[in-house]
Amino acid sequence: MSEHKINAIEETIAHQEQQIADLSEMVIRQGDEVSVLKKHILKLEDKIEVIETDSADGLSDMADQKPPHY
């Protein structure tokens, strides 16, 4: 092979190595973001459960009361 072809191959490999490193960093960052988002989702689910429980308790209390027009 000619020296020009070898240099071109080496250049291509160097670019690919950089792309692989960049993609690896991106995957790590996205994994961190997914972990944070999962924690937020769990907190929101807990809040929704509390709200639903409070609402259900409030509705049962209201069912025991007479409407104000009686």
N, C-alpha and C positions, 0 to 999 in steps of 0.2 A: 504494500500500500504506500501511497505517496505521503509525504509529510503533511501536505495540506489536508488530506482526508483524515489523518490521525488527529490533527489539531481540531478539525471540525467535530470529530467524535468526542474528543476530550471536552470541548466547549459544550456540546450537547449534554454530556454526562454531568458537567458542573451545573448547568441550568436545571437539570432534572433533580439533582441533589438538593438544590436550593428550594425548588418547588415542593419537594417532599418534606423538607424541614418546615416550610411555611404552612403546609397543610397539616402537619403534625401539631404545630402551635395552635392552629385554628380549631382543631378537634379538641385539644385540651381546654381552650377557652370556652368552646360550646358545651363541653361536659360540665364545666364549672357553672355556666349559666343555667343549664338544665337542672343542676342540683339546687341552685337558688330558687328557680321557678317551682320546683317540686315542694320546697319548704313553704313558699307563698301559697301554693294550692292547698297544702295541708292546713295552714292557718285559716284560710278562707273557708274550707270545709268545716272546721271547728266552729267558726263564727256563724256559719249558716245553720249548723246543727243547734247552736244555742238559740238563735233567733227562732227557728222552727219550734223548738221546745217551749220557748217563752210564748210564742203565738198560740200554740196548742193549749197551754195552760190558761192563757187569757181567754180563749174561746170557750173553754169548759166553764170558766167562772161566769162568763157572760150568759151562757146557756141556763145557768141556775137563777139568773136575775130576771125580773119582769121588765118589759120594755117601759120607757118613761111615760107613755101615754095611758098606762093602766092606773 
